[in-house]
């Protein structure tokens, strides 16, 4: 019997070995819109797929601002990587890539021993897809530093406890806790009026879609929930949006930008366009005009910057982004591809949008599965932003296309992103939380 068992085991091992040998090793760095799409759609019979990412989930970024105030809960805007079948996942950060030996050097997220020492290891590849995204841009402004690339970092993403980026789930959770903390501190009988005014001032730096949607969600929180739970504080809250450009939503049509600014003025959301930040202090923002803005919480959403990891790679870059050809192949580096915000196509720079990375992921999956040789072609699907309950704007493709605003834009925004959400469970949870927050209010627990 033992000889038969050994024989069967040898047969199984040979089959497993031959199966692995017959498949190319595809390594994906990052699990954003592009990487997640490839991992789901790649033919696992042809490729042995490995994913390396310091975060073990895909984040549905358009709904992130909603989680920062409790309109949605965190778990319904993410998809665990391990739900993708037949892949190997490394909960680690890529440190370097040796393109000659075709290996990726990684550092584990988890430390060992009392010193919490991170372990280093390497992963081999036949094909490599770099989709690591970007980090928040601080423009070298004094007083603010990004902490996003450090394996062990502040949940705010910055070097401060009350100033936050809004790119990851941990950022949204930190923002939400800080907002509630500001109200609890302001409600204390030991808090002075001056301190109370500072705590209830919420700053948003940047005038893009993320900033506008967060400001709108925060407005809904203040006027639908805070008035019930902190009635004595409701009239003392202030939202201020600081934008260096000439208008909010600068990438949208002028008609829609004007609509948003008019809507914010009606809601008493103060907009300061043409104002740049000179310095960030612990409780005050200093503008280049000399104005000082005390704050209880500040959300910083001013654009993207390349990761230090990308800068360390021995490949050709263009303004900090990995240069590729029209087939998304990294220049002069066989077997390596780059997609999403960290990459740029030579002669055809595309905006840093989720829809770009998503389409690139779909394209590469088809290239790997079917061997198609057509260049990548991006199709702009339009831009959307919601302005709180029953309001929004949609900038449709084409100069002559109608610009949609109001409740129709709001319903279209919700319908589109509900449709794009990945799993059945999230398709159930998202409308449930929308219903719950509208009829029963948002959760104001701090945890």
C-alpha positions in Angstrom: 0.0 0.0 0.0 2.8 2.4 0.9 4.5 1.9 -2.5 1.2 2.6 -4.3 0.7 5.8 -2.2 4.2 6.9 -3.0 3.6 6.2 -6.7 0.4 8.2 -6.7 2.0 11.1 -4.9 4.9 11.2 -7.4 2.3 11.3 -10.2 0.4 14.2 -8.6 3.7 16.1 -8.1 4.7 15.6 -11.7 1.3 16.8 -12.9 1.4 19.8 -10.6 5.0 20.6 -11.7 4.2 20.2 -15.4 1.1 22.4 -15.0 3.2 25.2 -13.3 6.0 24.9 -15.9 3.5 25.2 -18.7 2.2 28.5 -17.3 3.9 31.8 -17.5 4.4 33.6 -14.1 2.5 36.9 -14.2 3.2 39.3 -11.3 1.0 42.3 -10.7 2.2 45.1 -8.5 -0.7 47.0 -7.0 -4.4 46.2 -6.9 -6.1 49.4 -8.1 -8.5 49.6 -11.0 -6.1 48.2 -13.6 -4.4 45.5 -11.5 -7.7 44.2 -10.0 -9.3 44.0 -13.5 -6.4 42.0 -14.9 -6.3 39.6 -12.0 -10.0 38.9 -12.4 -10.1 38.5 -16.1 -6.7 36.8 -16.9 -6.9 33.2 -18.0 -5.6 31.2 -15.0 -5.0 28.2 -17.2 -2.3 30.1 -19.1 -0.9 32.2 -16.3 0.3 31.6 -12.8 -0.8 34.9 -11.2 0.8 36.6 -8.2 -0.3 39.9 -6.7 1.9 42.0 -4.5 0.2 44.9 -2.6 0.5 46.4 0.9 -3.3 46.6 1.0 -5.3 43.3 0.8 -8.3 44.8 -1.0 -9.5 46.7 -4.1 -11.0 50.1 -3.2 -14.0 51.4 -5.1 -12.7 55.0 -5.0 -15.7 56.9 -6.3 -17.6 56.0 -3.1 -14.8 56.8 -0.7 -16.0 60.3 0.3 -19.3 58.8 1.3 -17.6 56.5 3.9 -15.8 59.4 5.5 -19.0 60.8 7.0 -21.0 57.5 7.4 -23.3 57.6 4.4 -21.8 54.3 3.5 -19.8 51.8 5.6 -16.2 51.0 4.8 -16.7 47.3 3.9 -19.2 47.9 1.1 -16.7 49.9 -1.0 -13.9 47.3 -1.0 -13.3 43.9 -2.4 -10.8 41.5 -0.8 -8.1 40.4 -3.1 -8.3 36.8 -2.0 -11.9 36.5 -3.4 -10.1 36.3 -6.8 -9.8 32.6 -7.5 -6.5 30.8 -8.4 -4.1 33.6 -7.5 -1.2 33.9 -5.1 -1.2 37.0 -2.9 1.7 38.6 -1.0 0.7 41.1 1.6 3.8 43.2 1.0 5.3 46.3 -0.6 7.5 46.1 -3.7 10.9 47.8 -3.0 12.9 47.2 -6.2 12.7 45.4 -9.5 15.7 43.7 -11.2 14.8 43.6 -14.8 17.8 41.5 -15.8 17.1 38.6 -13.4 13.3 39.3 -13.6 12.8 39.5 -9.8 10.8 41.8 -7.6 12.3 42.6 -4.2 9.6 42.9 -1.5 9.2 43.8 2.2 6.5 42.2 4.2 3.8 44.3 5.9 4.2 42.4 9.1 7.3 42.6 11.3 8.9 39.9 13.5 10.0 39.9 17.1 10.1 42.7 19.6 11.9 44.9 17.2 9.1 44.4 14.6 11.7 43.7 11.9 10.2 43.5 8.4 11.2 40.4 6.3 12.5 40.8 2.8 12.0 38.3 0.0 12.0 38.2 -3.8 9.4 37.0 -6.4 10.3 35.9 -9.9 8.2 36.8 -13.0 7.9 36.1 -16.7 5.6 39.0 -17.2 5.3 42.0 -14.9 2.5 44.5 -14.7 3.2 47.7 -12.7 0.1 49.4 -11.5 1.2 50.9 -8.2 -0.7 54.1 -8.6 0.5 57.4 -7.0 0.6 59.2 -3.7 -0.9 62.5 -2.6 0.9 65.6 -3.8 2.0 68.1 -1.1 4.0 70.3 -3.5 6.8 70.6 -1.0 4.7 72.9 1.2 6.2 73.5 4.6 4.6 71.6 7.5 3.0 68.7 5.6 4.6 65.4 4.7 3.2 62.3 3.1 3.6 59.0 5.0 1.7 56.8 2.5 4.6 54.7 1.3 5.9 53.7 4.7 4.8 50.1 5.6 4.1 51.3 9.2 2.4 54.8 9.0 -0.1 57.2 10.4 -3.7 56.3 9.4 -4.1 60.0 8.2 -1.5 59.5 5.6 0.3 62.6 6.8 2.6 63.6 9.6 -0.3 65.2 11.5 -3.3 63.8 13.4 -5.8 66.4 12.2 -4.8 66.7 8.5 -5.8 63.9 6.2 -5.4 62.6 2.7 -8.4 60.9 1.1 -7.1 58.1 -1.0 -7.5 54.9 1.1 -10.0 53.4 3.4 -7.8 54.0 6.4 -7.8 57.8 5.5 -11.6 57.8 5.4 -11.9 56.1 8.7 -9.4 58.5 10.3 -11.4 61.5 8.9 -14.7 60.1 10.2 -13.2 59.6 13.7 -11.7 63.1 13.7 -15.0 64.8 12.7 -16.8 63.0 15.6 -14.0 63.9 17.9 -14.2 67.6 17.0 -17.9 67.6 17.9 -17.4 65.8 21.2 -14.6 68.1 22.1 -16.7 71.2 21.1 -19.6 69.9 23.2 -17.5 69.7 26.4 -18.3 72.4 29.0 -14.5 73.0 29.4 -14.0 74.1 25.8 -13.7 77.9 25.2 -15.7 79.6 22.5 -12.6 80.4 20.5 -11.5 76.7 20.6 -15.0 75.6 19.8 -15.0 77.8 16.7 -11.7 76.3 15.6 -12.8 72.7 16.2 -16.0 73.2 14.1 -14.1 74.7 11.1 -13.5 72.0 8.5 -11.1 72.8 5.7 -10.8 71.1 2.3 -7.8 71.8 0.2 -8.3 71.2 -3.5 -11.3 71.7 -5.8 -11.4 68.5 -7.7 -14.2 65.8 -7.7 -13.0 64.1 -4.5 -12.9 67.5 -2.6 -16.3 68.6 -3.9 -18.0 65.3 -3.1 -16.5 65.2 0.4 -17.6 68.8 1.0 -21.1 67.9 -0.1 -21.2 64.7 2.0 -20.0 66.7 5.0 -22.7 69.3 4.4 -25.3 66.6 4.5 -23.9 65.2 7.7 -24.0 68.7 9.4 -27.5 69.6 8.2 -29.2 66.2 8.5 -27.5 64.6 11.5 -25.5 67.1 13.6 -28.7 69.2 14.0 -30.2 66.2 15.8 -27.4 65.0 17.9 -25.5 68.3 18.6 -28.3 70.9 18.2 -26.3 73.5 20.2 -23.4 73.2 17.8 -25.2 73.0 14.4 -25.1 76.8 13.7 -21.4 77.2 14.6 -20.0 74.8 11.9 -18.2 76.1 8.9 -16.9 74.3 5.7 -14.2 76.1 3.7 -12.9 74.9 0.3 -9.4 76.3 -0.7 -8.5 75.9 -4.4 -5.4 77.3 -6.1 -7.1 77.4 -9.6 -9.6 79.9 -10.9 -12.7 77.7 -10.3 -13.9 74.5 -8.6 -14.0 71.3 -10.8 -11.6 72.9 -13.2 -11.7 69.8 -15.5 -15.4 70.1 -16.0 -17.3 72.6 -18.2 -17.5 76.2 -17.1 -21.3 75.9 -16.9 -21.1 73.0 -14.3 -18.2 74.7 -12.4 -20.4 77.8 -12.0 -23.3 75.6 -11.0 -21.3 74.0 -8.2 -19.9 77.3 -6.9 -23.4 78.8 -6.9 -24.8 75.7 -5.0 -22.0 76.0 -2.4 -22.7 79.7 -1.9 -26.3 78.9 -1.3 -25.3 76.3 1.3 -22.9 78.7 3.0 -19.9 76.6 2.1 -17.1 79.1 1.7 -15.0 78.8 -1.4 -11.6 80.5 -1.7 -10.5 80.1 -5.3 -7.1 81.5 -6.5 -5.7 80.9 -3.0 -2.6 78.7 -2.5 -1.3 77.2 0.8 2.1 78.5 2.0 2.4 76.6 5.2 0.6 74.0 7.4 0.8 74.4 11.1 -0.7 72.1 13.8 -4.1 73.9 13.9 -3.8 76.6 11.2 -3.4 76.8 7.5 -1.3 79.8 6.2 -2.2 81.0 2.7 0.2 82.8 0.4 -2.1 85.8 0.6 -1.3 86.0 4.3 -4.7 84.8 5.5 -4.7 82.3 8.4 -7.4 79.6 8.6 -7.7 77.8 12.0 -9.2 74.3 11.6 -10.4 71.3 13.6 -9.9 68.9 10.7 -8.5 69.4 7.2 -8.8 67.1 4.2 -6.0 67.5 1.6 -6.9 66.4 -2.0 -4.7 68.4 -4.4 -3.7 65.8 -7.0 -1.2 63.0 -7.4 2.6 62.5 -7.3 4.7 59.5 -8.4 5.8 57.0 -5.7 9.4 56.9 -4.6 9.3 53.2 -5.7 8.7 54.3 -9.3 11.6 56.8 -9.1 14.0 54.0 -8.1 13.2 51.8 -11.1 15.8 51.6 -13.8 13.4 52.5 -16.6 12.5 55.6 -18.7 10.2 58.1 -17.0 8.3 61.1 -18.2 7.4 63.7 -15.5 7.7 60.9 -12.9 5.5 58.5 -14.7 6.6 55.2 -16.4 6.9 55.7 -20.2 5.1 53.1 -22.3 4.3 52.5 -25.9 0.8 52.3 -27.3 0.6 48.7 -26.3 1.3 49.6 -22.6 4.7 48.0 -22.8 7.5 49.7 -20.8 10.1 51.2 -23.1 13.2 49.1 -23.7 12.1 46.6 -21.0 10.8 43.3 -22.5 8.0 41.5 -20.6 7.1 44.6 -18.4 3.9 46.6 -18.7 2.7 49.7 -16.8 -0.9 50.9 -16.3 -2.9 53.5 -14.4 -1.8 56.7 -12.8 1.9 55.6 -12.5 2.2 55.2 -16.3 2.0 57.5 -19.4 1.8 56.5 -23.0 4.4 58.1 -25.2 2.8 60.8 -27.3 -0.6 60.2 -25.8 -0.8 61.3 -22.1 -4.1 60.3 -20.5 -5.7 61.8 -17.4 -5.3 60.0 -14.0 -8.8 58.6 -13.9 -10.2 55.3 -12.7 -11.8 54.7 -16.1 -8.4 54.9 -17.8 -6.9 52.3 -15.5 -10.0 50.1 -15.8 -9.9 50.1 -19.6 -6.2 49.5 -19.6 -6.7 46.5 -17.3 -9.4 45.1 -19.6 -7.1 45.6 -22.6 -4.1 43.9 -21.1 -6.2 40.9 -20.0 -7.3 40.5 -23.6 -3.7 40.8 -24.9 -2.5 38.1 -22.5 -5.4 35.8 -23.0 -5.8 36.1 -26.8 -2.6 37.6 -28.1 -4.2 40.5 -29.8 -1.8 43.1 -31.3 -3.9 46.2 -31.5 -2.8 49.3 -29.6 -4.7 50.5 -26.6 -7.5 52.9 -27.3 -9.1 55.0 -24.5 -12.7 55.9 -24.7 -13.7 58.8 -22.4 -17.0 58.0 -20.7 -17.6 61.4 -19.1 -17.0 62.8 -15.6 -19.5 62.8 -12.7 -19.6 64.3 -9.2 -22.4 64.1 -6.7 -23.3 67.2 -4.6 -25.0 65.5 -1.7 -28.6 64.2 -1.6 -30.5 64.7 -4.8 -27.9 66.8 -6.6 -25.0 66.2 -8.9 -23.2 67.2 -12.2 -22.3 65.1 -15.2 -19.8 66.4 -17.8 -20.6 64.2 -20.9 -18.1 63.6 -23.7 -18.1 66.1 -26.6 -18.5 69.9 -26.6 -22.0 69.7 -27.9 -23.2 67.0 -25.5 -25.7 68.2 -22.8 -24.3 69.0 -19.4 -26.5 67.3 -16.8 -27.1 68.7 -13.3 -29.5 68.3 -10.5 -31.5 65.2 -9.4 -31.1 63.5 -12.8 -27.3 63.7 -12.5 -27.5 62.5 -8.9 -29.6 59.5 -9.8 -27.3 58.7 -12.8 -24.3 59.0 -10.5 -25.7 56.5 -8.0 -27.0 54.1 -10.7 -23.7 54.1 -12.5 -21.5 53.4 -9.5 -23.9 50.9 -8.1 -23.7 49.0 -11.4 -19.9 49.2 -11.4 -19.5 47.8 -7.9 -18.0 44.4 -8.2 -19.6 41.8 -5.9 -23.2 40.8 -5.3 -22.9 41.4 -1.6 -21.8 45.1 -2.2 -24.6 45.6 -4.7 -26.9 44.6 -1.9 -25.2 46.5 0.9 -24.7 49.9 -0.9 -28.4 50.7 -1.5 -29.2 49.4 2.0 -26.8 51.9 3.6 -28.1 54.7 1.3 -31.6 53.9 2.5 -30.4 53.7 6.1 -28.5 57.0 6.1 -31.4 58.8 4.4 -34.2 57.6 6.7 -32.5 56.8 10.0 -29.4 59.0 9.8 -25.6 58.3 9.8 -23.7 56.5 12.4 -21.9 59.0 14.7 -19.9 56.4 16.8 -16.2 56.9 17.1 -14.2 53.6 17.0 
